Amino acid sequence: MMETPDAINEQWNRPDNWRGRLGNYSSTRDTRLWVPKRNPRLGWTINFAHPASRWTCLGLFTVPIAFVLLIVLVQDCQVTLRPGLKPRPTKLQFRF
């Protein structure tokens, strides 16, 4: 169902579609996944009534966690691949 821009703006302007102090937006009639916040200087928010919002939230949380875990695992593998060697201490030298 394609909504007109006027109908979408009408949904965005309704105060009962906004919940909480953080400005969570939820409207089943609004077809947009990302909507601007009430205060445009604060960026955008997710329309939590959109069907793809769950996948978007899952991706926003799991991708950074997976990246950090990957870094930790790679560093751990580098240490265990050289079992007989001791790590050398490094000296930080700053030149001005």
PyMOL commands that set and color helices and strands:
alter all, ss='L'
color gray80, all
select helices_A, chain A and resi 5-13+15-17+40-42+53-80
alter helices_A, ss='H'
color red, helices_A
select strands_A, chain A and resi 18-19+24-25+34-36+44-46
alter strands_A, ss='S'
color yellow, strands_A
deselect
rebuild
show_as cartoon
